[in-house]
Amino acid sequence: MSSNYAHFLKHPVFKVVSKYATENNIQAFVIGGYVRDLFLERNSKDIDIVIVGDGPSFAQAIATIMRIKKISVFKNYGTAHFKYKDLDIEFVGARKESYQEDSRNPSTSKGTIQDDQLRRDFTINALALDLNAERFGDLVDPFEGMDDLKNGILKTPLEPDLTFSDDPLRMMRAIRFATQLNFKIEINCLESILRQSHRIEIISRERIMEELNKIILAKQPSRGFKLLRSTQLLPAFFPEMVQLEGIETIDGKSHKDNFLHTLEVLDNIAEHTDDLWLRWAAILHDIAKPPTKRFDPIVGWTFHGHEELGSKMVPKIFKQLKLPLDGKMKYVQKLVRLHLRPISLVKGTVTDSAIRRLLSEAEDDIDDLMLLCNADITSKNEFKVRKYKLNFELVAEKLKQVEEKDRIRNFQPPVSGELIMKTFDIGPCSEIGIIKSHIKEAILDGKISNSYEEAVEEMLILGVKLGLKIPKN
């Protein structure tokens, strides 16, 4: 098979780089993830170009030729990058690296292309294509990364203990690539990650979460979590999830392994959505089962209130993982709190009142909630699963009917506090809250419709009962 891949390098930037590098007798290579993804036929928006020499100066020259005005230069790291249409193109001078034990920030010095490839995390990310005119498209593969790519193997160029000890984030990257690409981690690397797992403690939560979120967004994220668990990385930053693991049996009654159940729910929902935060809701929906676990001799294992406690645990978990503490956190918190509600409707009688209350609380997130609850139906009993799925379709249809009829989603009672004060000529007082709450409950219970006229009539009746008077004028 030919080791020249010039036909892959069709983007204009490669021709510009090749011409400039050749005319100025500078060695230039495209390297890393872009090359890997070319061979895997995956789209990549990041192009890394290694220069044997001054990367930033080379980048500025290319930017000038391509009439690119904005360029970011990082002299301390010897890198520069600019945007070209939808691509992010980075230039770096080839370098050697050495690490201190307590830091993942290396000391660097100028090096050859081979030195630069040696510092890469995995052989499949060390692949390079020559950009100089006489060797344009030639593969530079000193570690047989192409064979590893064909065989679906993740392997380090150096001894794995050295690779992972130097930069422990590479352990997370190994699991991320294994999950995203459906590759196997070479046994020596896997054993090394287990030995070096404690080193992940020197990595910031933000960098860990960057990798974890990419694992969560993979086609089958459970694979990544199982690897994180088996290599002892997961307990270092997400112990609450590890605590879901295990089965306990008393008097012949067992509960399911909630760690594996959570991963099944996560995979189920991954088949229907790429929404990161909906996937996080799947991860956290049963997070409070360990502290709420009780054994009852009659009914067996119970986890009463785990949805309420779980919703209270979400902010703390988001904070310790350095995830955003904004609307995304509140969205996950809401879905965790409500995740049993549609299930209870499936098991019992679906009343209009129960549907109205669910719509009122879930608001615009009702569809996501239903998706989560559908994914939460996991059982080895296929008959039971089919029954629940069928009932879920009935609940979904009922939701649609009630929503169309009563317009409950995101609703506010038709009667405002200002109208109550004006009608009864009163100032702010507790009676206003009582009337508003009563009207909302009456609408949700179906006693009155969600209309201004009926709400005003109910307001007048209750106001009189509370001793309020309507001015005669």
N, C-alpha and C positions, 0 to 999 in steps of 0.2 A: 504493500500500500504506500502511495506517495506521502512524503513528509512535508510537502509544500501545500499550503492552504491559502494561496493568494486570492482564490475565488471567494473566500469568506470576507476579505477586507475591502468591501465596496464603498464604505462610508468615505465622504470627501476628506475628512480629517486625516485619514491614513495616507492619502496621496500627498497632502500638504506636508505632513510630518516626514514622509519618505523623501520627498524632494529636498526639503531644508536640511535634513540629517545627512543625506548623501552629499549635497553640495558643500557642507561644512565639516565633513569627515567626523560625524558624531554618531555613535551607536544608539539606536532607539528600538524599543520593543513594546508591543502591547502585551499585557501580562495579566494573570489572575482570573477573577470571576468572569470577565467579559469573554476571555478565550475559552474557559470551561463551558460557559453557556452557549457559545457558538457551536461546540461539538455536541452539546446536549439538546440543541435546537430550542433553547429557552431565550425569551426576550430579556435583554439587559440594557439598562439605561446608564450604566456607569462604565466608562472606559478608563483604564489605568495604563499610562505610558511611562516606561522606565527609560531614563536617559543615563548613559554612562558619562557623567559630567554634571553640569549645573542644571538641575530640573527647572527651577523658576525662570532662569534666563531663557531657556529653550521655550518654555510656555509663553513668555511674553512675546518672543519672536513669532511664534505660531499664531497667537492672538492678533498681532498686528497684521500678518498676512491675511487672516480670515476676517479682518475688520471687526473684531470683537473688542468692545470698549471696556467692559467690566471683567477684571481678573483678580482673584484673591491669591495673595502670596503669603506663605508661612515660612519665613526664612529659618526659624529655629528647627523646623522639621525638614527643610529642604524640599518643600512641596509647593505647588501652585495649581489652581484649577479654575476653569471657566465653564459656563453653560453655552452649549451650541444647540439651538432648537430645543429638543426634549432630552438631550444628553448632558450628563455631567462628566466632564473630561478632566482628569487629574494627571499631572506630571510630577515625577519624583526622580531625584538622582539616585542611581544604584548605590546601595550602602550595605555595610556590615552592621551588625547589632550585638550589643552585650547588655546583660541585665543585672540589676541588684536584686537580692532575694526578696526585699520588702516592697518592691515596686514593679509595675508592668510597663513603666516608661523606660525605654532602652537608651543606652549611650550609643551614638552612631558615628560611623566614619565612612568615607568614600570607599566604594567597592566596585567589583565587576558585576556583570549580569548574573554570573554563577553565585556570587556572594548574596545578591539580592534574592535569587530563587531559594537559596539555602535558608533564608530567614522566614520564608512563607510558612503558613500553618499546615497546609496539606499538599500532597503531591499534585492533586488535581487543580490546586490553586497556584501552583508554581509553573504551570504551562505558559510558554511565551511564544509569540510569533515575531520574527525579525521584520523590521520595517525599512531597513536599508535597501536601496534599489537592487543591488546585485543578489541579495538573499531574500527579497520581499516575499513574505508568507512562509518562510522556512520555520519549522517547528523546533523550538529549543526545549528539550525535555530530559534533563539530566537524571531525574528520579523515577523515570518510567511511569509518570503520571497518566499518560494516555492509556496504558494497560489497566491502571486502577480505575480510570473513567469507564472503560469498556466493561470491567468486571464489577462495577458498583461498589468499590472499596474505598474507605477513607483511611489514609495512612499519612504519617508525618515524614517530612524529608530527613529530619534529625531523629535521634532517639526520642521517643515520645515523652519520657520523664523530663528531658531537658526542654522540649517544646512547650509542654504544659506548665512546667515550673516557671519558665521565663515569662510567659503570659497566660495566666490561668483562665482568662476569658476564652481562650482557644478550646477549652473543654466544653463550654456552652456552645461554641460555634460547631464543634464536632457533632454534637447532638442535634443542633439545628440543621446542619447539612444532611445528616443521616435521615432526619424526618422529612425535610423538604424534597430531597432527591430520591428517597427510598433506598439509600445506600446502607451497607453494613460497615460498622467501625471495626477495623482490624483488631484482633484479640489483644495484641500487645498494647495498642492504644487504649482499648477499653479497660484493661487491667491498670494501665498507668493513670487513667482518669480516676479510678477508684482509689489508687494510692495517693493521688495529688488533690483529691476533692476538697480537703481542708484549705487549700490555697485560694479557693474562690472567695474567701473572706476578705482578700485585699482588693477585690474588684467592687466598684461602686454599684449600688442598687440600680442606678439608671442604666448602666451598661448591661447589667444582667437582664433587666426587663426588656431592653431592646432586643436581645436574643430570644428571651422567653416569648415575647409577643409574636415574633416570627415563627416560633414553634407552634404557638396557638393558632396561627393563621394558616398552617400547613393543611394539606388535604386530609391527613389522618393524624391529628395532633396527639392522640393517645400514645403513639409510638415514642414520641419525644419525652412525654411524662414518665413512661415506663423506664426509659433509659436514664432520665434524671434521677429516678428513684433507685434504680439498681446500682448506679455509680455513686450514690450518697451525696449528690449535689443538691437535690431538692430540699432535704432537711436543713441545709445551711441558710436558705433564704425564704423557704415557704413551709415551715414545720406544721402549720395548721392543716395543710393538705395531706401530709404524711400521716397525721393522726387519724385520718379517715380509714386507713388501711387495717385489714384484719377481720376475722370472723370469730365471734364468741358464741359458745354453746352452753346452755344451762337446761337441764331436764330434757335433753334431746331437741330443744328448740334453738335454732341459730338465726342470726341476722345476716344479711348479705354483706360482702366486702364493699363498703361505700366508696373506697378509693377507685376500685375497678368499675363500680356503677357510675361514678362521676365521669370517668373516662369514656364510658359507653355513651352517656348523655352528650358529652362534648363531641364525640365523633358523629353521633346522630344529627346534632344541630349543624355541624360543619358541612353536612351534605346539602344544607338548605340556605346557608348564609355565610358571607365573608365578613360580617360585622364583628369586629374584635370584641366589643363590649357585650354583645349578646353571647358570645362565646365565653367571656369572663363570667357572665351570669350563670352559665351552665357549670363552670368550674366551682362556683361558690354557692350553688343553690342548696347543697346539703352540708355546708361547711360546719354548721353547729350541731351535727348529729352526735359527735363524740361527747360533748358536755351535756347533752340532753338525753343520752341513752339510759334507759331504765328497763329492768326485767320485771314483768308481772306474771305470776304463776299461771294465771288464767289466759291472758291474751298473748303472752310472750313478750318480745322486745318492742319497746315504744320509744319514740323520739319526739314527744309532745313539745310543741313550741319551738321546734328547731328553725322554722321559717322566720319567726320574730327575732330570736336570738341571732340567727344568721345575718339578718339585715342590720343588726346593731354591730356585728363584727366587721362588716364590709368597710366602714371608714378606717378602722384601725389597720386592717390588712392593706388597704390602698395606701395608707400613710407609710407603713413600714416597707412596702415594696416600691415606694416613690412613683405610684401611679397617680394620675390627675385627680385632684380632690374637688372637681367641679361637677357639672351636670352629668358627666359620664359615670362618676361614682354614684350619684343619686339615682341614675337610671338602673344601674346594677343592683343597688340597694332595694329599689322598688320591686324589681323582678324577683329577687330572692324572697322578699316579704310575701309576695302574692303567688308564688309558684305552686302552692297547694290548692288555691282557690278553684281553678278550672278542673283539677282532678276531683275535688269534692263534688263538683257539679256532675261530672261524668258518673261518679258512683251513686249519686242520689237523684232526687227529682229536680228537674231543671225548671225553676219557677221564673217568671218575668222579674220578680223582685230581686232574686239572687243575681240575675243577669244584669239588671240595672245597677246594682251595687258594684259589681265587678267592672262594668264599663266606667262608672264614675271614678273608681280608684285607679284603674289602669290607664285611663285617658287614651292618648295617642299611642301608647305602648301595648295596647291590647293584642295586636297581631303578633308582636314579638313574644309576648307572654304565652300566647297559645302555641307558638312555635316551640318555645322552651318546654312547655308542659307536654307537648306531643313527643318531644325528644326524651322526656323523662319516663316514658312508658317503656321500661326494660324488664323483660321476664323471659325465662326459658320456656314458659308455658305459652305456646303460640296461640292457643284458643283464647287465653286471657288477654294477650296483646291485641288480637283481632277485635275482641269485644270492646276493649277500651278505645281503640282507634275508631271504630264505628260510632261509639257514643260521643267521641270527640267531634266527629263530623256533625252530629246532631246539635251539640253545644255551639259549634261555629255557626251553624245555620240559625240557631235561636239568637245568637249575638247579633247577627245581621238583621234579623226581623225586628228585634227590640230597638236596635240603633236607628233603623229607618222610621219606626213608629214614634219613639219617644225622644230621639235626639239627646241621649244622655251623655255621650262621650264629651268630656271637657265642659260639662254644663255647670252653670252657676244658677242658683235659684232665681226665678224671674223677678222676685221682689228684693229690692236693695235696701240697705240700712237707711239710706237717705229718704226713700219712699215711705218707710215705716215712720220715721221721725216727722216727716211732713204731714202724713195722714193723721197721726195722733197728736201732733203739735208737742212733741217731747224732744228732749236732748238725748245725748248718749246715755244708755242705761242697759241693764242686763236683759230687759224684756226684748230688746232688738235681737240679741243673739238667740234667745229662746224661740222667737217667731221664725227667724231665718232657718234655724236648725229643724224646727217642726215642719216647715214647708218642704225642705230638702228631703226629710225622711218620708213625708207623705207622698212625694213624687216617686221616690225610690221604691216605696211599698206599693205603688200603683193606686193609692187612694184618690189622688187627683192626677190630672195629666200635666205634662211639662209645658204649661201655657200660662201666659200673663193673667188672663181673665180668672182662671180657677185659682191661681196662686194668690191673687188680690182678695178674692172671696174668702179663702182660707185665712189670710192675714187679718181680715176684719173680724171673723168669728173668734179667732184666738185672742186678738187684741182685747175684745170685750170681755172674754173669760179672764184675762189677766188684769182687768180693772181699768184698762185704758179707755179714754173717751175720744170720740170723734167730734171735733169742733163743728158747731152748727153752721158757721159761715163757710 
